[in-house]
Amino acid sequence: MSAIESSPTITDQSFLPYLDESGDIAPELAGKIGVYGIFDADRNLQYVGISRDIATSLRLHLVRVPDRCHWLKVATVDKPSRTLLREIQTSWQGDLELAEEDRQLWEQPLDCKKLMTEAEQEQLSNTILDIEIERILKNVARRVEKEIMAKIEARGAKFAIRFNPKRKAEGILDIK
């Protein structure tokens, strides 16, 4: 990790493991502003983001896309400039182009309705009462939450994750 003095290139930054030895995001990233690149297990660039709290953003990404979060490259700033951060982000992205669906996966709360099984879809389509629809969507969200938590735990993550219980009734998993 380095403070931005001039526009750093992504190749100038060292690879860091996504999770440290304790199973958490590196504590020195908490509250740090900067640009970060996320890489898969083969060190292929997956996403480049800007954040006012890099550690929090990285936790969100791990929950949303656990299979693609293995390595990091980070550049931090002491005096944030949105223009500079955007320039660095654009530079780091290079040829990486995310489809809108991929961008939403990285940047938006998880819509579990897109992950419904055929049985869940059929159950939902045969329901007309709002309270029943909410119950079905909560159950879908809980199932997806268990799957995500199993993946994250298998990766060795040790930090607490709490999903917003109110959003589950909408079929949305969002970290609280």
Secondary structure, 3 states (H helix, E strand, C coil): CEECCCCCCHHHCCCEECCCCCCCCCHHHCCCEEEEEEECCCCCEEEEEEECCHHHHHHHHHHHCHHHCCEEEEEEECCCCHHHHHHHHHHHHCCCCCCHHHHHHHHCCEEHHHHCCHHHHHHHHCCCCHHHHHHHHHHHHHHHHHHHHHHHHHCCCCCCCCECHHHHCCCEECEC
